[in-house]
């Protein structure tokens, strides 16, 4: 498996940017909690949750001020 990028994000409160990817995205919530909205359907997450988003699905997150994550694409 090739990892195209790894991103660590801290303290992104509020609504994230609506986007999609051409590859799978694996997200590990490291702190805080909120919802990831995938194709209009919300999924709740908190610290320790792993989210797998398939390619080309539109998604974004809505989170609290303590939210941080690591994303692999």
N, C-alpha and C positions, 0 to 999 in steps of 0.2 A: 504494500500500500504506500503510495506516495502522498506526503502531506504538502500541500501547496503553500499554506501559510498557517501560522499560529499567532493568535492575537490575545493579549490580556487587556481587559478593560476594567477600570475602577470607577466607582461613584457616578454612574449615569442614571440619575433620577429622572422620572418622567417617561415620555414616549420616545422610543428609538426611531431610527430611520427605516422606512418601509423599503425592503430590498429582497433580492433573491440571488442565488449563486448557480453556476453551472455544475457544481460538485456537491457532494454531501457536506453538511456542516455538523460537527459535534460540539456541543456547548456544555461546559461544566460550570454550574453556578457555584461560586466560591464564597459568596456572602450576600446577605439581603434576600429579598424575595419579590415576586411579581408574577406577571403572566407573559408568556410568549404567544403571540397571535399568529397562527399559521393558516393561510388561506381563509382568514376571517374567523377561525375557531380558537378560543383562548384555552391555554394549558397552563395551569399554575405551577410555579417552581419555587424552590427555596434552596438554601445552602445544601450542597451535596447532590442536587438533581442533575442528571445528564439528559440532554435533549438532542435527538438526532433529527435533523431536517433534511429531507431528500432534495436532490437537485431541482431547480426551477420553481420551487414553491415560494410564494411571496410570504414574507414574515417580518415581524418586528417585536420588540418587547416593550412592556410598560412596567416599570420597576420603582422601588423605593430608593432613597439616597444611599443606602448601605450596599446596593447591588454591585457586584463585581463578577466577572466570568473569564474563562479561558475558552477560546473557540479554535477548533482545528478545521481546516478546509483542505 
